[in-house]
Amino acid sequence: MALRIIILTALLGALAACGNQSASSEQAQEIQTLLSWTATTHMAADSWRQGTVPQVYTTRTLQYAAAQLDSEQPKVAKLPPIAGDTPLAERLQQVQTTIGQMNAAVEQGDRGALAGPLQQIAAEEAAFQQLLDRAENGQ
């Protein structure tokens, strides 16, 4: 009887660990998606600012990235909060706001107006990278 309790306890512990890894893995995967789209918008807008890509390409990239990030909102809302950090849903909203500012600047042909949004998107990109590192290390 004691052996059954020990085995049952061990199995329950293993199942709980698998569940935590799954949630942690899901969180890391979602953060990776947010990081990827944030980096894409950063690169596209900065490249346009430097004059190395056409305006139409940049506008389409920003619009597509915004749509993809918008579709991530329900997934982000389901994730548990990350201790000691801004909720992912708030970070995502900030990124979307910044992409809107970048898109407006590009559509108006105002390279100078990208300075602030590029700085903001770079900060969010760095924050997502730190969160991803933490999630992958189980912190």
PAVO-950899 format. One record per residue: residue number from 1; z, x, y of N, C-alpha, C in turn; residue in one letter. Coordinates in nm, 2 decimals. Layout:
<pts>
   nr    n_c3    n_c1    n_c2   ca_c3   ca_c1   ca_c2    c_c3    c_c1    c_c2  rest
  NUM       Z       X       Y       Z       X       Y       Z       X       Y     A
...
</pts>
This chain:
<pts>
   nr    n_c3    n_c1    n_c2   ca_c3   ca_c1   ca_c2    c_c3    c_c1    c_c2  rest
    1    0.00    0.08   -0.12    0.00    0.00    0.00    0.00    0.09    0.13     M
    2    0.08    0.19    0.13    0.09    0.28    0.24   -0.05    0.35    0.26     A
    3   -0.12    0.38    0.15   -0.25    0.45    0.16   -0.35    0.36    0.22     L
    4   -0.34    0.23    0.19   -0.43    0.13    0.25   -0.41    0.12    0.40     R
    5   -0.29    0.12    0.44   -0.25    0.11    0.59   -0.31    0.24    0.66     I
    6   -0.29    0.35    0.60   -0.34    0.48    0.66   -0.49    0.47    0.67     I
    7   -0.56    0.43    0.56   -0.71    0.42    0.56   -0.75    0.32    0.67     I
    8   -0.69    0.20    0.67   -0.72    0.10    0.77   -0.70    0.15    0.91     L
    9   -0.59    0.22    0.93   -0.56    0.28    1.07   -0.67    0.38    1.10     T
   10   -0.71    0.46    1.01   -0.81    0.57    1.04   -0.94    0.50    1.07     A
   11   -0.98    0.40    0.99   -1.11    0.33    1.01   -1.11    0.26    1.15     L
   12   -1.00    0.19    1.19   -0.99    0.13    1.32   -1.00    0.23    1.43     L
   13   -0.94    0.35    1.41   -0.95    0.45    1.51   -1.09    0.50    1.52     G
   14   -1.16    0.52    1.41   -1.30    0.57    1.41   -1.39    0.46    1.48     A
   15   -1.36    0.34    1.45   -1.44    0.23    1.52   -1.42    0.23    1.67     L
   16   -1.30    0.24    1.71   -1.27    0.25    1.85   -1.34    0.37    1.92     A
   17   -1.33    0.48    1.85   -1.40    0.60    1.91   -1.55    0.58    1.92     A
   18   -1.61    0.51    1.82   -1.75    0.49    1.82   -1.78    0.39    1.94     C
   19   -1.70    0.29    1.95   -1.72    0.20    2.06   -1.71    0.27    2.20     G
   20   -1.62    0.36    2.22   -1.61    0.43    2.34   -1.73    0.52    2.36     N
   21   -1.77    0.59    2.26   -1.89    0.67    2.27   -2.01    0.59    2.31     Q
   22   -2.02    0.47    2.25   -2.13    0.39    2.28   -2.13    0.35    2.43     S
   23   -2.02    0.30    2.48   -2.00    0.26    2.62   -2.03    0.38    2.71     A
   24   -1.97    0.50    2.67   -1.99    0.62    2.75   -2.14    0.66    2.75     S
   25   -2.20    0.65    2.63   -2.34    0.69    2.62   -2.43    0.59    2.70     S
   26   -2.40    0.46    2.70   -2.47    0.36    2.77   -2.45    0.39    2.92     E
   27   -2.33    0.43    2.96   -2.31    0.46    3.10   -2.39    0.58    3.15     Q
   28   -2.38    0.69    3.06   -2.46    0.81    3.09   -2.61    0.78    3.10     A
   29   -2.66    0.70    3.01   -2.80    0.66    3.01   -2.84    0.59    3.14     Q
   30   -2.75    0.50    3.18   -2.78    0.42    3.31   -2.77    0.51    3.43     E
   31   -2.67    0.60    3.43   -2.66    0.70    3.54   -2.79    0.78    3.55     I
   32   -2.84    0.83    3.43   -2.96    0.91    3.42   -3.08    0.83    3.48     Q
   33   -3.09    0.70    3.45   -3.20    0.62    3.51   -3.19    0.62    3.66     T
   34   -3.07    0.59    3.71   -3.05    0.58    3.86   -3.08    0.72    3.92     L
   35   -3.03    0.83    3.86   -3.06    0.96    3.91   -3.21    0.99    3.91     L
   36   -3.28    0.95    3.81   -3.42    0.98    3.80   -3.50    0.91    3.91     S
   37   -3.47    0.78    3.93   -3.54    0.70    4.04   -3.50    0.75    4.18     W
   38   -3.37    0.79    4.19   -3.33    0.84    4.32   -3.40    0.97    4.35     T
   39   -3.41    1.06    4.25   -3.48    1.19    4.27   -3.63    1.17    4.30     A
   40   -3.69    1.07    4.24   -3.83    1.04    4.26   -3.85    1.00    4.40     T
   41   -3.77    0.91    4.45   -3.78    0.87    4.59   -3.76    0.98    4.69     T
   42   -3.66    1.06    4.66   -3.64    1.18    4.74   -3.76    1.27    4.75     H
   43   -3.81    1.30    4.63   -3.93    1.39    4.63   -4.05    1.33    4.70     M
   44   -4.08    1.20    4.67   -4.19    1.14    4.73   -4.18    1.14    4.88     A
   45   -4.07    1.09    4.94   -4.05    1.09    5.08   -4.05    1.22    5.15     A
   46   -3.99    1.32    5.08   -3.99    1.46    5.14   -4.13    1.52    5.14     D
   47   -4.20    1.49    5.03   -4.34    1.54    5.02   -4.43    1.48    5.13     S
   48   -4.41    1.35    5.16   -4.49    1.29    5.26   -4.45    1.35    5.40     W
   49   -4.32    1.37    5.42   -4.27    1.42    5.55   -4.33    1.56    5.57     R
   50   -4.35    1.63    5.46   -4.41    1.77    5.48   -4.57    1.76    5.48     Q
   51   -4.62    1.64    5.46   -4.77    1.63    5.47   -4.84    1.67    5.35     G
   52   -4.77    1.67    5.23   -4.84    1.71    5.11   -4.89    1.60    5.02     T
   53   -4.85    1.48    5.05   -4.90    1.36    4.97   -4.94    1.25    5.07     V
   54   -5.03    1.17    5.03   -5.08    1.06    5.12   -4.98    0.95    5.14     P
   55   -4.99    0.88    5.25   -4.90    0.78    5.29   -4.90    0.66    5.19     Q
   56   -5.02    0.63    5.14   -5.03    0.51    5.05   -4.96    0.55    4.92     V
   57   -4.97    0.67    4.87   -4.90    0.71    4.75   -4.75    0.70    4.77     Y
   58   -4.70    0.75    4.88   -4.56    0.75    4.91   -4.51    0.60    4.92     T
   59   -4.58    0.52    4.99   -4.54    0.38    5.00   -4.53    0.31    4.86     T
   60   -4.63    0.33    4.78   -4.63    0.27    4.65   -4.52    0.32    4.56     R
   61   -4.50    0.45    4.57   -4.39    0.51    4.49   -4.25    0.45    4.53     T
   62   -4.23    0.45    4.66   -4.10    0.39    4.71   -4.09    0.25    4.67     L
   63   -4.19    0.17    4.68   -4.19    0.03    4.65   -4.16    0.01    4.50     Q
   64   -4.23    0.09    4.42   -4.21    0.08    4.27   -4.07    0.12    4.23     Y
   65   -4.02    0.23    4.29   -3.89    0.28    4.26   -3.79    0.17    4.30     A
   66   -3.81    0.11    4.41   -3.71    0.00    4.46   -3.71   -0.11    4.36     A
   67   -3.83   -0.15    4.31   -3.84   -0.26    4.21   -3.77   -0.22    4.08     A
   68   -3.79   -0.10    4.04   -3.72   -0.05    3.91   -3.57   -0.05    3.93     Q
   69   -3.52    0.00    4.04   -3.38    0.00    4.07   -3.32   -0.14    4.08     L
   70   -3.40   -0.23    4.14   -3.36   -0.37    4.15   -3.33   -0.43    4.01     D
   71   -3.42   -0.39    3.92   -3.41   -0.44    3.78   -3.29   -0.38    3.70     S
   72   -3.24   -0.27    3.76   -3.12   -0.21    3.69   -2.99   -0.27    3.73     E
   73   -2.99   -0.35    3.84   -2.87   -0.41    3.89   -2.78   -0.49    3.78     Q
   74   -2.85   -0.57    3.70   -2.76   -0.64    3.60   -2.70   -0.55    3.50     P
   75   -2.77   -0.44    3.46   -2.71   -0.34    3.37   -2.60   -0.27    3.43     K
   76   -2.61   -0.23    3.56   -2.51   -0.16    3.63   -2.38   -0.25    3.65     V
   77   -2.40   -0.37    3.67   -2.29   -0.47    3.69   -2.21   -0.48    3.57     A
   78   -2.27   -0.46    3.45   -2.19   -0.47    3.32   -2.11   -0.35    3.29     K
   79   -2.14   -0.24    3.35   -2.07   -0.11    3.31   -1.93   -0.11    3.37     L
   80   -1.84   -0.04    3.29   -1.71   -0.02    3.34   -1.71    0.07    3.46     P
   81   -1.61    0.05    3.55   -1.60    0.14    3.67   -1.57    0.29    3.62     P
   82   -1.61    0.38    3.71   -1.58    0.52    3.68   -1.46    0.56    3.77     I
   83   -1.36    0.60    3.70   -1.24    0.64    3.77   -1.26    0.74    3.88     A
   84   -1.20    0.71    4.00   -1.21    0.80    4.11   -1.34    0.81    4.18     G
   85   -1.43    0.71    4.16   -1.56    0.71    4.22   -1.60    0.58    4.28     D
   86   -1.69    0.58    4.37   -1.75    0.45    4.42   -1.81    0.38    4.30     T
   87   -1.79    0.24    4.30   -1.86    0.17    4.19   -2.01    0.19    4.19     P
   88   -2.07    0.20    4.07   -2.21    0.22    4.06   -2.29    0.12    4.13     L
   89   -2.25   -0.01    4.13   -2.32   -0.11    4.20   -2.33   -0.09    4.35     A
   90   -2.22   -0.03    4.40   -2.22    0.00    4.55   -2.32    0.12    4.57     E
   91   -2.31    0.22    4.48   -2.40    0.33    4.50   -2.55    0.29    4.49     R
   92   -2.58    0.20    4.40   -2.71    0.15    4.38   -2.75    0.08    4.50     L
   93   -2.67   -0.01    4.56   -2.70   -0.08    4.68   -2.73    0.02    4.80     Q
   94   -2.65    0.12    4.81   -2.68    0.22    4.91   -2.81    0.29    4.90     Q
   95   -2.85    0.32    4.77   -2.98    0.39    4.74   -3.09    0.29    4.78     V
   96   -3.07    0.16    4.75   -3.18    0.06    4.78   -3.19    0.05    4.93     Q
   97   -3.08    0.05    5.00   -3.09    0.04    5.15   -3.16    0.16    5.21     T
   98   -3.13    0.28    5.15   -3.19    0.40    5.20   -3.34    0.40    5.17     T
   99   -3.38    0.36    5.05   -3.52    0.35    5.02   -3.59    0.26    5.11     I
  100   -3.53    0.15    5.15   -3.59    0.06    5.25   -3.61    0.13    5.38     G
  101   -3.52    0.21    5.42   -3.53    0.28    5.55   -3.64    0.38    5.54     Q
  102   -3.65    0.45    5.42   -3.76    0.55    5.40   -3.89    0.48    5.40     M
  103   -3.90    0.37    5.33   -4.03    0.29    5.33   -4.07    0.25    5.47     N
  104   -3.98    0.20    5.55   -4.02    0.16    5.68   -4.07    0.28    5.77     A
  105   -4.00    0.39    5.75   -4.05    0.51    5.83   -4.19    0.55    5.78     A
  106   -4.21    0.55    5.65   -4.34    0.59    5.60   -4.45    0.49    5.65     V
  107   -4.42    0.36    5.63   -4.52    0.26    5.68   -4.55    0.27    5.83     E
  108   -4.46    0.32    5.91   -4.48    0.33    6.05   -4.54    0.47    6.08     Q
  109   -4.55    0.56    5.98   -4.60    0.69    6.00   -4.51    0.78    6.08     G
  110   -4.38    0.75    6.07   -4.28    0.83    6.15   -4.20    0.93    6.06     D
  111   -4.26    1.05    6.06   -4.20    1.15    5.97   -4.05    1.19    6.02     R
  112   -4.03    1.19    6.15   -3.90    1.22    6.21   -3.79    1.12    6.17     G
  113   -3.83    1.00    6.15   -3.73    0.90    6.11   -3.68    0.91    5.97     A
  114   -3.74    1.00    5.89   -3.70    1.03    5.75   -3.58    1.12    5.74     L
  115   -3.54    1.19    5.85   -3.43    1.29    5.84   -3.30    1.23    5.79     A
  116   -3.26    1.12    5.85   -3.13    1.06    5.80   -3.14    1.01    5.66     G
  117   -3.24    0.92    5.63   -3.25    0.87    5.50   -3.27    0.98    5.39     P
  118   -3.34    1.09    5.42   -3.35    1.20    5.32   -3.22    1.26    5.30     L
  119   -3.14    1.28    5.40   -3.01    1.34    5.38   -2.92    1.24    5.30     Q
  120   -2.93    1.11    5.32   -2.85    1.01    5.25   -2.89    1.01    5.10     Q
  121   -3.02    1.01    5.08   -3.07    1.00    4.94   -3.04    1.13    4.86     I
  122   -3.04    1.24    4.93   -3.00    1.37    4.87   -2.85    1.36    4.83     A
  123   -2.77    1.31    4.91   -2.62    1.29    4.88   -2.60    1.20    4.76     A
  124   -2.68    1.09    4.76   -2.66    1.00    4.64   -2.72    1.06    4.51     E
  125   -2.82    1.14    4.53   -2.88    1.21    4.41   -2.77    1.31    4.36     E
  126   -2.71    1.38    4.45   -2.60    1.48    4.40   -2.49    1.41    4.34     A
  127   -2.45    1.29    4.40   -2.34    1.21    4.34   -2.37    1.16    4.20     A
  128   -2.50    1.11    4.18   -2.54    1.07    4.05   -2.54    1.18    3.95     F
  129   -2.58    1.30    3.99   -2.58    1.42    3.90   -2.43    1.45    3.86     Q
  130   -2.34    1.45    3.95   -2.20    1.47    3.92   -2.15    1.37    3.83     Q
  131   -2.18    1.24    3.85   -2.14    1.13    3.76   -2.19    1.15    3.62     L
  132   -2.32    1.19    3.61   -2.38    1.21    3.49   -2.32    1.33    3.41     L
  133   -2.28    1.43    3.48   -2.21    1.55    3.42   -2.08    1.50    3.36     D
  134   -2.01    1.42    3.44   -1.88    1.37    3.40   -1.89    1.28    3.28     R
  135   -1.99    1.19    3.28   -2.01    1.09    3.17   -2.05    1.16    3.04     A
  136   -2.13    1.27    3.06   -2.17    1.34    2.94   -2.06    1.43    2.88     E
  137   -1.97    1.46    2.96   -1.85    1.54    2.92   -1.73    1.45    2.88     N
  138   -1.75    1.32    2.89   -1.65    1.23    2.85   -1.53    1.22    2.94     G
  139   -1.56    1.25    3.07   -1.45    1.24    3.17   -1.45    1.11    3.24     Q
</pts>
